[in-house]
Amino acid sequence: MTTTTLAVLVPLLPFLGAAAGLLLGRNAPGFVRPLAVLPTLAALVAAAIVAVRQDGGASVDAATELTPTGSVPIELSLHIDGFAALVAVVVALVATCVQIYSTGYLREDPRYPSYAALVSLFTSAMFLVVYTGDLMVLLVGWEVMGICSYFLVGHYWETPEARAASLKAFLVTKLGDVPFLIGLFALATDAGSFEITKVLDAVAHGGLDHPTVIALLLLAGVAGKSAQFPLHTWLPDAMAGPTPVSALIHAATMVAAGVYFVARLLPVFEASRAAMVVLAVMAAVTMVGSGLAALAQDDIKRVLAYSTIGQLGYMTGALAVGDRGAAVFHLLSHGAFKALLFLAAGVIIHAAGTNSLAAMSRMSHLRDRIPDAYWTMTVALLALAAIPPFSGFFSKESVLGAAEHVTTGHTENAPGAAGWLVLVAGLITALLTAAYAARLWLLTFHGRGTEAPDHGRQPLTMTVVLWVLAVPSLALGGFAYRTLPDWFDGNDLAPTLTTSVLGTGVALAGGLVMYAAWRHVAGLAARVPLGAVAAHPEGDAGLVEAEAIATHTPAYGDVASAPDPADPGRLLLGPLHRHAAAGFHLDAVYDVLFVRPVQAGASLVRFLDREVVDTYVRGAGALPRWLGAAVRRAQTGNVQTYVSALLAGTVVLAVAALLVASGA
């Protein structure tokens, strides 16, 4: 089988699995799980073979015209270089793990067939974004992911939180997609083609007439899809969806699409130094702001959500300094350890009887009850904190090293200001990341919260997946930084001495300070009772999560709603804690700037419609009614009256005629 055929099968197989799952889900429930897992697994095998054959060499290109347009053609094309080949493997690996995990996590969910089909469709759309060589076809996959995220985040649609989160995710990402679409048309107009290779060729020869405008329009869509400031607010709220969905969205699909798009079209952005500075500012604000917000969250999934926003900030920071190899390297390693973090959080949900509405500070005695989640999540948190030799260390250091090269003038791919912004913000974020990773680990596995009933071991499909993802989280970085340059642009991805010492030093400092704060407040916790826990019937993790969201209470019991004094994040942030916990009130700002004006405008339009337009319409109808009433009164039915009126009218006409004649 040719490489092109295999590449076509990669997005096609999950799509066919999704279609079959939607058609057969209710009538043949025994086929639902095989239709969810096997096509995605086959796509993983095909993507791996494509990557082996591509081997970082010449890109695999194939195209056929989709439809005649009369001007700029749209082609159904493939363009698979080293970036695309490796990203597709990570997407397939994470999607396969999520599908296998979900067979246990949602084993009793009545809507599992539609859920599994949507996950497969989601995966297929991301493959389309990764492999396509045409920007319009990429846009199709881009928008299909947005629709799938709407339905998956709103999986527990009975709850107001899930409905609001799905609607918010859809609207915020669409807010960025409108200028993104305009930017794509402007780019194709300047380049004369939607084909990526031709666009890049036009950029290389100075063929873009409006590079800054195009780059900024495209960045709006990237900010929405990859949850970058200021369009990042949808991602923490999306935690109302099932935990495996969070793993899929955060690790390998939707939020990675924006970073991958910029990496693939980086020369377009490099054509405008202003756009590169804007990208650097966006990355810096995103990194630091999300780190502070994560430090203040008491919800394990929201901590991980803000963590994703910050790690995506690292990737956009690498792009802002012109090193797409470092950006995609961090995308690959982040895909492994962030999927592991969310799936381990799902195991915690089942074991602790909690969900995203409950607090980490209420968890207790989980280390011995879920050893698989404990050890694998420890590996993932160390990778997140960029502690050597875990994968996150090597990929994060490649980003900091790229920023350092810009600041020292070793590369001119980006302005020096962008390099300094990314470097300083990256080091601050390394400190914050290690701090909130340590806080999550301490509160979750060594906390003094209310202990939930023991529900036995987790399904094997859930625990095996954790160990599968732990392998790349531990070993990917040390292997990849030596081999990936051959797959990418050839830029060195090895850690540099300066950034390695600084980055690791601030990470260790952040972890140690958090540990000291945790020990300091531990004595205060003994003075605050935490409420009793009521037993809950044993059920699968997905139903526990759904019920807890629906009832607005932590699953398996009632706990005190007062803040836990044993939270070290509250101690370290001080007065800033309240603002960081609320995401620095950005939603409130949007409410003032956008929501209320739109509502006021809608109220004005409604008033004008009812009081002005409707009044005019009612008046236009009233005049004929009045005339009709007057004429109706004249119709008495008396013949003598009619004859008298006729004679009187004749006399009036005769008199009038005489007057006219005499005047003449």
N, C-alpha and C positions, 0 to 999 in steps of 0.2 A: 504494500500500500504506500502510495507516495506521501511525502511530507504535507503537501497541500491538502490531500484528502483527509489525512489525520487532523490537520488544523481545522478543517471545516466541521469535522465530527465533534470537536471540543465544545463549541457552543451549541451544536445541534442536538447532541445526546441529552443534556439536561432539559432543553426545550421540549423534546419529544417526551421525556419523562414527566414534565409538568403537564403537558397536554393529556397524556394517558392517565395521570393521576387525577386530574379534574374530571375526566370522563368516566373513569372506573371507580373512583373513590367510594361512592355510596353503594354501587351495585356489586363490587367485588372487593370488600375490605381487606381480604387476605393478600391482595396485590399491592396495597398502598405502600408498605415499608420497602419491599423490593424495588418498586418504581421510584421511590425516593432515593435509595442508597445506590443501587447498581448503575444507573446512568451517570451519576456524579462520579462514582468510582471509576467507571470506564473512561470518563472525560479526564480524570487524573492520570490514568495510564497513558492516554493519547497525548496529553499535554507534556508528560515527562518524556515520551518518545520524540515529540517535536523539539523539545529543548535539547535532547541529546544529539539529534541530527543537526540542529542549528549550530550548537556548540560555540556560540559567540562569534561565528564567522559572518559570511554574507547573509543579508536579510532574505527571508522567504517572501517573494512577492507574486501575487496573482490578482487579476482583476477582470471583471466583465461588466459592461455598462448595464446599470440597473434599469434605466429608462431614459429615452431621449428627452432632453429639457429644452433644446434649442439655444442654450447659451452655455452656462457652466455645467458640465456633465456630473452626474452622480453615479458612482460605481460601487458595485459589491466587490470589495477588494480585501486582500490580506497584505499586511506588512508586518512581518514578524522578525524583529531584530533580537539582540540579546536581552534587552529590557523586557520586551513583550513575552519572550519565551519563559523567563524566570518568574515574572509576575503571574503568568497564567498557572504555573505549577503551584505557587503559593495559594492562589485563589482556589484551585481545585482541591488542594490538601485541606484547607480550612473548611471549605464547603462540605467535603466528604466527612470530615470529623463532626461537623455540626449536624449533618443528616443522621449519622450513626448515633450520636449523643441524643438527638431528639427522639429516637425510637424508644429510649428509656425515660427521658425527661417528661415527655408528653404522651406516655403510653395509654393513659386513660382519657385523654382530651377528645371530646366528640368532634372537634373541628380539626383534628390532626391531618386528615387527607388534604384539605385545602391549604393548610399550613405547609405541608411538605411540598405540594405542587408550587406554591408561591416561592419557597426557598429555592427550588430548582429553577424556576423562571428568573429569579433574582441572579442566581449564579450564571445562567446563560447570558443574561444582559451584560454582566461584568466581563465575561469572556469576549463578547462582541466589542466592548469598549477597548479591550486589551489588544485584540488581534486585527481589528479593522484598519484599513489604510485610507478610508474615506471619512471626512469629518461629518457628513450628514448621516452616514450609517452609525458613526460613533454617537451622534446625538440621539438616535433611536434607542441604543442601549442605555444611554445616560438617562433618558426620560422613563424608560421601562423600569429602571431601578427606583426612580422616584415613586412610581405607582406602587411597586411591590412593597417599598418601605411603608407607604401609607397603610396598606392592608396588614402587613406583618406587625408594625408597631401597634396598630389597633386590633390585634388578635383578640384581646379580652374586651370586645366592644361593649359589653354590658356595663363597664365601669366608666365613669366620666373622665378619669385620669387618662385612660387609654384612648378614648375618643379625642380628647383635647390634644394629647401628645401627637397622635397621627395627623390631625389637622394642622397642628403647628409645624410639624416636620414638612408636610407637603407645601404649606404656604411660604415658609421661610426659604426653602430650597427653590421654589418657583420664583420668588422675588429675585434671586440671583440668576435664574435661568433665562429671564427675559432679556437682560443686557447680554448674557452669554450668547443667545441666539443671534442677536443683532451683530455681535462681534464676529461670529462665525461667517455671517453673510458679508460683512465688511472685509474680512480676511480673504474669503474666496474671491471677492470682487477685485481686490488689489492683486492677488496672486493668479487669478484667472482659472482657478481649479479648487475643488474640495479635496483633492488627493493630497495626502500628507507629504509625500516625497516631493511633489511639485511645489507645494507651499514652502517647504524648507529650501528648495532650490531657488525659489523667487526671493526669499529672505537673504540667502547667501549672495545674490546678485543685486541687492538693494532694490528689490521690486515692490516693497511696501511703501505706500504714500502716506499712510497714517498709522505708524507703528504704535505710538503712545495711546491713541484712542482705542485701537483694536485690543492692545494688551490690557488696558484697564477694564474694558467691557468684558473680556474673557475672565479676568480675575474676579469679577462679581459672581459669575457662575461657580468658579472654583471655591470661593469663600463659602458659598452656600452649600455646595456638595461636600466639601471637606471640612465643614464646621470650623471655619476660621473667623476671627474677629472681623466685622461685627455681626456676622450671620451664623454664629455658633450656638445660639441659645436653644435651638431645637434638640440638640444631641442629648443633653442631660435629661430632658423631659421624655425622650424616647425610651428611657429605661422602664416605662410602663408596659412595654412589650415583653414577650417571653425572653428569658435570659439567652437561649441559643441564638435568637435573632440579634441580640446585642453583640454577641461574639461575631456573627457573620458581618453585620454592618460595620463594626468598629475595626475588625482585623483585616478584612480582605476585599470588601466590595465597595459599598457606596462611598464612604469617606476617603478611601484610597483612590477613587477614580479621579478626583480633582488633582491630586498630587501627580498621578500618573499622566494626566493630560498635559500639565505644565512641563513635566519632564520630557514628554514626547515632542512638544512644540517649544522647547526652551529657547531656540534661536529667535523665535518671534518676540519673546519677552526681552531677550538681550538686545534686541534692536532699539529698545527704548530704555535709557538709563533711569529715567523718571519712574517707569514701571517697576524696575528692579528695586528702587528705593522704597516704593509703595509696598512691594512684596515683602521687603525686609521689615518695614514698620509693622505690617500686618502680622508677620511671623513673631516678632519680638513681643508685641502686645499680647498675642495669643498665648505664647509660652508662659510668660510671667503671670498674666491674669488667671489662666487656667490652673497653674500651680498653686496659687493662693486660694482659689476657690476649692480645689481638691482637698486642701489642708483643712478646710472648714466643714466639709460634708460629713454627715454621720450615717450615710447610706452607702453601703459597699458598692452598689452599682453606679451611683452618681460619682463616687470617687474615681472609679474606673472610667467613667464617661469623660470627666474633666481631664483625666490622665491621657485619654485618647486625643483630646483637643490639643494638649500640650505636645504630645509626641508628633502629631501632624504639623505642629508649629516648627519642630525641628526639621521636618522634611521640607516645608516651604522655605525655611531659613537656608537650607542647603541649596535650594533652587535660586534663592535670592542672591547667593554668592556665586552662582553659575556652575555649580557642581551637581549635575543630575545623577551621577554615579553614587555619590554619598546619599542623596535623597532616596533613591530606589533601594540602596543597601539598607537604610533604616526602615524603609517600607517593608522589606522582606523579613527582617528580624522582628520588627514590631508585629507583623501579621502572626507570627508564631506565638510570641509570649503574650500578646493581648488576647488572642483567642483562648489561650490556656487560662488566663486570669478570669475571663468571663465564664468559661465552662466550669472552672473550679468554684466560682461564686455560685453557680447553679447547684453544685453539690452541697455547698454551705446552706443554700436556701432549704434544701430538703432536710439536712441534718439539724439545722438550728430552728427550723420551723419559722423562718423569717422570709422577708422579701425586700424589695427596694423601699418599702414604706417603713421598715423597721431599722433600728440603729445598730451599728457595729458595737457600740458600747453596751448593748443588751446581750451580746453573745457570751457564751461561757462554755468551757471544757470541751472545745471542739477538736483540739489537737489529737487526743487519743481516740475519738470517735470516728474521725474521718482522716486517717493517716495518709491516704492517697492524695486527697485534696491538700493536706497540710504540706507535704513534701513538694508536690508539683507546684503549688502556689508559691512556696518559698523560692523555688527556682525562678519562676516567672517574675516575682517581685525583685529579686536580685538582678535579673536581666533588665527590668524596667528602671531600676535605680542605677544602671550602668556600672555595676561592680565587676571588675575583671575576675575570672575569664568568661563571664556570661556574654551572650550574644549582643545584648544591648550596649555593652561597653564599647565594642569595636564599631558598631554602626553609629552610635552617638559621637564617638571620637572622630569618625570620618567627617561628620558635619562640623564639629568644632575645628578640626584641622583645616577644612576647606575655608572656613571663615578666617582663620588665622592667616592663611596664604593671601587672602585679599587684603587684610590689614597691613601685611608686611610688603605688599607690592609684588609678590611672586606670580600673581595672575591679574589680568586686567579684564576678566569676564564680567566684573561687577564694580560699582563704585566703592571706594574705601569706606564711605559712611555705612553702606549696607553690611560690609564685613564687620565693622565695630558693633553695630546694632545686634547682629546675629551672635557674635562671640560673647558679648556681655550678657545678653538675655539668655543665651544658652547655658552659661555658667550659673547664673541665678536660678534658672529652671532646674539644673542638675541638683542644686542644693534643696530646692523645694520638692523635687520628685523623690529623692531619697527620704526626705522627711515624711511625706504622706504615705510612701510605701511602707516605711517602718511603722507608722501609726496604724495603717490598715492591718499589718501583720500582728502587732501587739494587741490591738483591740479585738480582733477577730479570734485569734487562737489563744490568747493569754488574758482575756478579759474576765471581769467578774460579774457579767450580766446574768440575767435569769436563765436557768438551764431548761431547755425544752425536753420533752420526752424523747427517748431513743427509738428511732424507727428502723433500726437494723441497717444492714449494709446497702449501699447504693447499687443500682443495676450495673452489671458488668459493662454494658455498652457505654456507660458514663465514665467509669474509672479508667478503662483501657484507653480511651481517647486522651485523657489527661497525660498519661505516660507517653503516648505517641507524640504529643505536642511538646512535652518536656525535653525531648531529644534536641530538636533544633533550637529551642530556647537556651539550652546549655551550650551546644557545640557549633551552632551555625556560624557565629561571628568569627571565631578563630580560624575556621576553614575558609570562610567566604572572602575575607579581606585580601587574601592572597590570590584567589582565583577570579573574583568578580571583575577586576580591571580588564581582563581579556574579553569579558562579555559586554562591558560597557565602553566608555570612551578611552580607556587606557590610563585614566588618572589614578594616581596612587591612593589607595584607601587605608593604608597602614596608619595606626595611631602615631601621632607626633609626641615627642617628649613633653613639650610645654603644656599642651592641652590635656594630655593624659594625666600629668601630675595635678594640674589645676582641677580638671573635671572630677577625677577620683577623690582628690582631697576635699572638695566641697561636698561631694556625695557622702563621703564618710562622716564629715562634720554634720551634715543634715541628719543622718541616721543616728549619730551619737547624741546630738542635742535633743532629738525626739525621744530617745530612750531615757535620757536624764529627766526630761519633762514628765514622761510617763511614770517614772519611779517617784518623782516628787509629788504628783497628784494622787498616787495610789492610796496614800493614807487618808485623803479626803473622801474617797469613794466608800470607805467602810462606814461612814456616818450617814449615808443616804440609802434608805431601803429602795429596792428596785421593783417591788410589786410581784405578785404571784403569777404563775403561769398555769393556765388551764389546759387540760389534755385536749388533743385534737385527734380525730380518727385518722388512722394512717392513710395516706394518699400519695399520689405521685406529685413530684415537685411542681409541675406545671399547674395542677389544680390548687395546690397550696398557695402558689403565687397569685393565681386568679382570685381566689376567695379573699385573700388578705387585701388585695387592691379593692375588691368590691365592697368590703365592709369597712374600709378605711382604718383597719386595726392590724397590728402585727399578727401573723398567723400563729396559732398555738397559744394564744393567750393575750392578756392585757398587761401592759407594762406602764410604768410611770411616764408621763409625758414631759416631765421637767428635764432640763438639760443635765447630763451626767457630769458631775464635777471631776470624774476620772478621765476626761477627754484632754489629752495634752495639747491638741490643736487649739483649744480655747485659750489655754494658758499662753501659748507662744504668740498667737495672733493678737490677743488683747482686744482693744476696741475695734480692730479691723475685722474680727471674727464675724460679727453680725452682718457686715456688708459682704464679706467674702462668701458666707453661707448662702446669701441671696443672689450670688452671681454678680455682685456689684450693681444690682438693681437695673441691669440693662433692659430687662423686660418692662420695668416701670417706665424707663426712658422711652422705649418703643411705644408704650401705651400712650404717653403724653404726645409724642411727636407724630405718631401714625394712626393708632387705633382711635383715639378720641377725635382727631380731626376728620377721619373717615366717617365715624359715627355721627359727628355734627353735620357733615356734608349730607349724609344719608337722611338725617332728620330734616334738613332744609329742603332737600328734594321731595321728601314725603309731604312736607307742608305745602310747597309750591304745587305739587300734584293735586293735593286734596282741596286746598283753599283757592288756588288760582285757576289751574287748568280745569278742574272739575266744575268750578263756578262758571267758567266760560261755557263749558259744554252744557251745563244745566240751563244757563241763560239762553243759549242757542236753541235749546229744545222748548223753553218756556214761551218764547214769542209765537211760534206757530200754534202752540196750545191755546194761547189767549185769542189769537185771530180765529181759530176754529171755534172757540166758545162763543165769540161774538156772532159769527156767521150762523152758528147753530141756533142761537136765540131768535134769529130772524126767520127761521123755518117753523112757522106756526101751524101750517096745514090748512089755513083758512083761504079759500080761493078768492073771496072778495078782497081780502087784504093784499093778495098778490096782484089782482087787477088794478086796485087803487094805486099801489106802488108803481105799476107799469105806466098808468096814465100820468101819475105825478112826474115820473121820470121823463115821459114824452113831452110834457109841458115844459119842464126845465130845459130839455134839449132844444125845444122850439124857441123858447125865449132867448136862450144863449145864441142860437143861430141868427135870430133877428138882430140881436145886439151887434153881432159880428158884421152882419150885412150892412146895418146902418152906419157903423163905424167906417166901413170900407167906402 
